[in-house]
Amino acid sequence: MTRTMDAGGIDVAILDGEAVPFGGMGVCRQLKDEIFNCPPILVLTGRPQDAWLATWSRADAVVPRPLDPRVLADATAHLLRQRVAGAPVA
């Protein structure tokens, strides 16, 4: 995954924070540590209370389960707009 992200062509990544055996939060942190100018990453968490864990992973956005399609679409669109504009993700 690191090679794919580092090669470019990815504008935003969406990772499952609860994935097994490698959780999306750990993968997110690794990508942020290893890739210069890493694309924005959105992490899906198991519940709203887990958002603080995503700050450890340096995720650019967090969407909790149960997934609300509108919230997921809005968060992804925000990250994409920031990426296209070349602005830092906030």
N, CA and C atoms as an extended XYZ file, in Angstrom:
270
Properties=species:S:1:pos:R:3:atomname:S:1:resname:S:1:resid:I:1 pbc="F F F"
N         0.822       -1.184        0.000 N   MET     1
C         0.000        0.000        0.000 CA  MET     1
C         0.873        1.257        0.000 C   MET     1
N         1.970        1.217        0.721 N   THR     2
C         2.851        2.384        0.777 CA  THR     2
C         3.370        2.728       -0.609 C   THR     2
N         3.789        1.726       -1.371 N   ARG     3
C         4.288        1.979       -2.730 CA  ARG     3
C         3.203        2.576       -3.614 C   ARG     3
N         2.000        2.062       -3.501 N   THR     4
C         0.889        2.564       -4.315 CA  THR     4
C         0.601        4.019       -3.979 C   THR     4
N         0.535        4.339       -2.708 N   MET     5
C         0.266        5.716       -2.287 CA  MET     5
C         1.412        6.633       -2.684 C   MET     5
N         2.633        6.170       -2.536 N   ASP     6
C         3.808        6.983       -2.845 CA  ASP     6
C         3.950        7.228       -4.346 C   ASP     6
N         3.433        6.315       -5.168 N   ALA     7
C         3.549        6.449       -6.623 CA  ALA     7
C         2.700        7.599       -7.166 C   ALA     7
N         1.733        8.042       -6.401 N   GLY     8
C         0.885        9.145       -6.837 CA  GLY     8
C        -0.381        8.647       -7.507 C   GLY     8
N        -1.203        9.597       -7.913 N   GLY     9
C        -2.444        9.253       -8.584 CA  GLY     9
C        -3.607        8.995       -7.646 C   GLY     9
N        -3.370        9.059       -6.346 N   ILE    10
C        -4.445        8.864       -5.365 CA  ILE    10
C        -4.710       10.215       -4.713 C   ILE    10
N        -5.948       10.665       -4.803 N   ASP    11
C        -6.297       11.967       -4.258 CA  ASP    11
C        -6.777       11.911       -2.820 C   ASP    11
N        -7.387       10.796       -2.441 N   VAL    12
C        -7.845       10.605       -1.065 CA  VAL    12
C        -7.953        9.099       -0.824 C   VAL    12
N        -7.638        8.700        0.392 N   ALA    13
C        -7.764        7.288        0.766 CA  ALA    13
C        -8.775        7.177        1.903 C   ALA    13
N        -9.579        6.127        1.851 N   ILE    14
C       -10.537        5.848        2.916 CA  ILE    14
C       -10.155        4.507        3.515 C   ILE    14
N        -9.813        4.512        4.808 N   LEU    15
C        -9.350        3.303        5.489 CA  LEU    15
C       -10.321        2.905        6.595 C   LEU    15
N       -10.496        1.616        6.748 N   ASP    16
C       -11.338        1.076        7.812 CA  ASP    16
C       -10.503        0.941        9.077 C   ASP    16
N       -10.806        1.745       10.057 N   GLY    17
C       -10.060        1.730       11.307 CA  GLY    17
C       -10.173        0.420       12.064 C   GLY    17
N       -11.161       -0.381       11.751 N   GLU    18
C       -11.393       -1.640       12.458 CA  GLU    18
C       -10.936       -2.860       11.658 C   GLU    18
N       -10.273       -2.642       10.525 N   ALA    19
C        -9.856       -3.764        9.674 CA  ALA    19
C        -8.890       -4.685       10.417 C   ALA    19
N        -8.956       -5.959       10.073 N   VAL    20
C        -8.110       -6.973       10.691 CA  VAL    20
C        -7.300       -7.624        9.590 C   VAL    20
N        -6.042       -7.918        9.739 N   PRO    21
C        -5.232       -7.803       10.943 CA  PRO    21
C        -4.562       -6.440       11.096 C   PRO    21
N        -4.557       -5.615       10.059 N   PHE    22
C        -3.916       -4.302       10.152 CA  PHE    22
C        -4.990       -3.239       10.133 C   PHE    22
N        -5.224       -2.618       11.253 N   GLY    23
C        -6.251       -1.589       11.341 CA  GLY    23
C        -5.887       -0.366       10.533 C   GLY    23
N        -6.919        0.287       10.022 N   GLY    24
C        -6.711        1.470        9.203 CA  GLY    24
C        -6.015        2.596        9.930 C   GLY    24
N        -6.170        2.673       11.252 N   MET    25
C        -5.501        3.743       11.996 CA  MET    25
C        -3.986        3.543       12.011 C   MET    25
N        -3.554        2.303       12.212 N   GLY    26
C        -2.124        2.017       12.187 CA  GLY    26
C        -1.545        2.214       10.800 C   GLY    26
N        -2.291        1.792        9.780 N   VAL    27
C        -1.845        1.981        8.397 CA  VAL    27
C        -1.770        3.467        8.078 C   VAL    27
N        -2.755        4.235        8.531 N   CYS    28
C        -2.759        5.681        8.308 CA  CYS    28
C        -1.514        6.319        8.911 C   CYS    28
N        -1.222        5.981       10.141 N   ARG    29
C        -0.045        6.560       10.807 CA  ARG    29
C         1.230        6.206       10.053 C   ARG    29
N         1.344        4.965        9.610 N   GLN    30
C         2.523        4.540        8.863 CA  GLN    30
C         2.646        5.328        7.557 C   GLN    30
N         1.542        5.482        6.843 N   LEU    31
C         1.575        6.234        5.591 CA  LEU    31
C         1.976        7.689        5.833 C   LEU    31
N         1.414        8.298        6.866 N   LYS    32
C         1.743        9.693        7.182 CA  LYS    32
C         3.213        9.839        7.585 C   LYS    32
N         3.776        8.807        8.236 N   ASP    33
C         5.188        8.832        8.631 CA  ASP    33
C         6.129        8.621        7.446 C   ASP    33
N         5.711        7.807        6.484 N   GLU    34
C         6.626        7.363        5.437 CA  GLU    34
C         6.493        8.073        4.095 C   GLU    34
N         5.401        8.756        3.857 N   ILE    35
C         5.190        9.371        2.548 CA  ILE    35
C         5.204       10.884        2.673 C   ILE    35
N         6.140       11.499        1.965 N   PHE    36
C         6.186       12.955        1.915 CA  PHE    36
C         4.969       13.449        1.150 C   PHE    36
N         4.291       14.428        1.693 N   ASN    37
C         3.102       14.993        1.056 CA  ASN    37
C         2.039       13.920        0.815 C   ASN    37
N         1.806       13.136        1.830 N   CYS    38
C         0.831       12.037        1.764 CA  CYS    38
C        -0.556       12.572        1.418 C   CYS    38
N        -1.264       11.875        0.529 N   PRO    39
C        -2.642       12.291        0.237 CA  PRO    39
C        -3.493       12.258        1.508 C   PRO    39
N        -4.580       13.018        1.524 N   PRO    40
C        -5.457       12.996        2.693 CA  PRO    40
C        -6.047       11.605        2.920 C   PRO    40
N        -6.226       11.290        4.188 N   ILE    41
C        -6.772        9.983        4.556 CA  ILE    41
C        -7.970       10.180        5.479 C   ILE    41
N        -9.052        9.510        5.139 N   LEU    42
C       -10.261        9.485        5.949 CA  LEU    42
C       -10.321        8.108        6.602 C   LEU    42
N       -10.532        8.083        7.909 N   VAL    43
C       -10.602        6.818        8.639 CA  VAL    43
C       -12.025        6.597        9.142 C   VAL    43
N       -12.525        5.397        8.915 N   LEU    44
C       -13.829        4.990        9.428 CA  LEU    44
C       -13.605        4.348       10.794 C   LEU    44
N       -14.291        4.847       11.805 N   THR    45
C       -14.131        4.301       13.152 CA  THR    45
C       -15.342        3.476       13.541 C   THR    45
N       -15.151        2.651       14.562 N   GLY    46
C       -16.213        1.769       15.024 CA  GLY    46
C       -17.344        2.481       15.722 C   GLY    46
N       -17.045        3.638       16.298 N   ARG    47
C       -18.061        4.397       17.033 CA  ARG    47
C       -17.570        5.825       17.198 C   ARG    47
N       -18.459        6.768       17.430 N   PRO    48
C       -18.047        8.174       17.544 CA  PRO    48
C       -16.986        8.416       18.627 C   PRO    48
N       -17.032        7.646       19.712 N   GLN    49
C       -16.088        7.835       20.806 CA  GLN    49
C       -14.646        7.488       20.414 C   GLN    49
N       -14.456        6.823       19.282 N   ASP    50
C       -13.110        6.439       18.847 CA  ASP    50
C       -12.415        7.518       18.023 C   ASP    50
N       -13.058        8.654       17.841 N   ALA    51
C       -12.460        9.725       17.032 CA  ALA    51
C       -11.107       10.164       17.593 C   ALA    51
N       -10.941       10.123       18.913 N   TRP    52
C        -9.664       10.531       19.501 CA  TRP    52
C        -8.530        9.619       19.036 C   TRP    52
N        -8.827        8.342       18.778 N   LEU    53
C        -7.799        7.428       18.277 CA  LEU    53
C        -7.322        7.845       16.891 C   LEU    53
N        -8.226        8.383       16.105 N   ALA    54
C        -7.857        8.810       14.757 CA  ALA    54
C        -6.895        9.994       14.801 C   ALA    54
N        -6.934       10.793       15.871 N   THR    55
C        -5.958       11.879       15.975 CA  THR    55
C        -4.555       11.316       16.136 C   THR    55
N        -4.440       10.197       16.838 N   TRP    56
C        -3.140        9.527       16.962 CA  TRP    56
C        -2.647        9.074       15.596 C   TRP    56
N        -3.548        8.620       14.751 N   SER    57
C        -3.170        8.092       13.438 CA  SER    57
C        -2.869        9.209       12.435 C   SER    57
N        -3.192       10.443       12.798 N   ARG    58
C        -3.022       11.621       11.947 CA  ARG    58
C        -3.959       11.618       10.745 C   ARG    58
N        -5.114       10.989       10.922 N   ALA    59
C        -6.132       10.998        9.862 CA  ALA    59
C        -6.577       12.436        9.616 C   ALA    59
N        -6.876       12.738        8.368 N   ASP    60
C        -7.323       14.081        8.004 CA  ASP    60
C        -8.811       14.267        8.245 C   ASP    60
N        -9.544       13.157        8.314 N   ALA    61
C       -10.976       13.190        8.609 CA  ALA    61
C       -11.372       11.849        9.209 C   ALA    61
N       -12.449       11.888        9.970 N   VAL    62
C       -12.949       10.684       10.640 CA  VAL    62
C       -14.454       10.621       10.459 C   VAL    62
N       -14.952        9.435       10.119 N   VAL    63
C       -16.397        9.217       10.032 CA  VAL    63
C       -16.695        7.958       10.845 C   VAL    63
N       -17.588        8.081       11.847 N   PRO    64
C       -17.901        6.919       12.693 CA  PRO    64
C       -19.018        6.058       12.112 C   PRO    64
N       -19.030        4.826       12.576 N   ARG    65
C       -20.158        3.942       12.278 CA  ARG    65
C       -21.236        4.203       13.326 C   ARG    65
N       -22.463        3.991       13.037 N   PRO    66
C       -23.003        3.563       11.750 CA  PRO    66
C       -22.801        4.673       10.716 C   PRO    66
N       -22.425        4.261        9.499 N   LEU    67
C       -22.101        5.218        8.454 CA  LEU    67
C       -23.348        5.935        7.959 C   LEU    67
N       -23.232        7.229        7.878 N   ASP    68
C       -24.263        8.067        7.264 CA  ASP    68
C       -23.704        8.436        5.893 C   ASP    68
N       -24.341        8.001        4.814 N   PRO    69
C       -23.801        8.252        3.479 CA  PRO    69
C       -23.551        9.734        3.195 C   PRO    69
N       -24.385       10.586        3.707 N   ARG    70
C       -24.204       12.026        3.475 CA  ARG    70
C       -22.963       12.544        4.204 C   ARG    70
N       -22.764       12.111        5.427 N   VAL    71
C       -21.581       12.545        6.194 CA  VAL    71
C       -20.307       12.029        5.517 C   VAL    71
N       -20.324       10.781        5.075 N   LEU    72
C       -19.171       10.207        4.387 CA  LEU    72
C       -18.886       10.961        3.090 C   LEU    72
N       -19.909       11.239        2.316 N   ALA    73
C       -19.729       11.976        1.058 CA  ALA    73
C       -19.223       13.388        1.311 C   ALA    73
N       -19.769       14.068        2.319 N   ASP    74
C       -19.331       15.429        2.637 CA  ASP    74
C       -17.872       15.458        3.076 C   ASP    74
N       -17.490       14.524        3.935 N   ALA    75
C       -16.105       14.483        4.422 CA  ALA    75
C       -15.134       14.190        3.281 C   ALA    75
N       -15.505       13.265        2.413 N   THR    76
C       -14.652       12.923        1.273 CA  THR    76
C       -14.549       14.103        0.313 C   THR    76
N       -15.662       14.751        0.026 N   ALA    77
C       -15.659       15.910       -0.872 CA  ALA    77
C       -14.797       17.033       -0.302 C   ALA    77
N       -14.879       17.251        0.999 N   HIS    78
C       -14.049       18.285        1.636 CA  HIS    78
C       -12.560       17.987        1.429 C   HIS    78
N       -12.166       16.736        1.655 N   LEU    79
C       -10.765       16.373        1.471 CA  LEU    79
C       -10.335       16.528        0.017 C   LEU    79
N       -11.198       16.143       -0.899 N   LEU    80
C       -10.875       16.281       -2.327 CA  LEU    80
C       -10.762       17.743       -2.743 C   LEU    80
N       -11.657       18.589       -2.256 N   ARG    81
C       -11.571       20.022       -2.576 CA  ARG    81
C       -10.266       20.611       -2.067 C   ARG    81
N        -9.888       20.239       -0.850 N   GLN    82
C        -8.643       20.734       -0.290 CA  GLN    82
C        -7.441       20.249       -1.104 C   GLN    82
N        -7.488       18.993       -1.535 N   ARG    83
C        -6.402       18.413       -2.313 CA  ARG    83
C        -6.259       19.118       -3.661 C   ARG    83
N        -7.383       19.331       -4.337 N   VAL    84
C        -7.365       19.995       -5.647 CA  VAL    84
C        -6.884       21.432       -5.515 C   VAL    84
N        -7.290       22.110       -4.450 N   ALA    85
C        -6.891       23.488       -4.233 CA  ALA    85
C        -5.433       23.606       -3.796 C   ALA    85
N        -4.849       22.488       -3.397 N   GLY    86
C        -3.469       22.514       -2.918 CA  GLY    86
C        -3.332       23.113       -1.542 C   GLY    86
N        -4.451       23.242       -0.857 N   ALA    87
C        -4.447       23.824        0.489 CA  ALA    87
C        -4.234       22.723        1.513 C   ALA    87
N        -3.654       23.092        2.662 N   PRO    88
C        -3.542       22.091        3.721 CA  PRO    88
C        -4.926       21.653        4.192 C   PRO    88
N        -5.058       20.392        4.496 N   VAL    89
C        -6.337       19.866        4.954 CA  VAL    89
C        -6.576       20.340        6.375 C   VAL    89
N        -7.783       20.872        6.602 N   ALA    90
C        -8.116       21.357        7.949 CA  ALA    90
C        -9.451       20.826        8.370 C   ALA    90
